[in-house]
């Protein structure tokens, strides 16, 4: 189970709200497979960012390089579904889930409320399952 700090959740939700009505995207890095340490905002360069996300390649590589320098590993990938109240992975999300060890976080923004959900997605097997996460600090 991944543990996020309240500041990580706030950062991810702020990114989603700032990008709205487009989808946002980013990475979550951590010291071990359970404790998140950093959020890396990435630019969405998808052809239609209102319904898809694609991280800017140069930013993706830079974030991964910074993670290595900090001794972090990729724990999670996040993006938003701006018009969803209870976000679920789309067919495209499943098809493009190239990091099977990562947890995929999806932020739904319907009615202005941010709802964060987490999933394990298997592109190879073509399915997903919901996973639990914890938030430490605040609230």
Buried (B, 14 or more C-beta within 10 A) or exposed (E): EBBBBEBBBBBBBBBBBEBBEBBBBBBBBBBEEEBBBBBBBBBBBBEEBEBBBBBBEEBBEEBBEBBEEEEBBBBBBBBBBBBBEEBEBBEEBBEBBEBEEBBBBBBBBBEEEBBBBBBBBEBEEEEBEEBEBEBBEEE
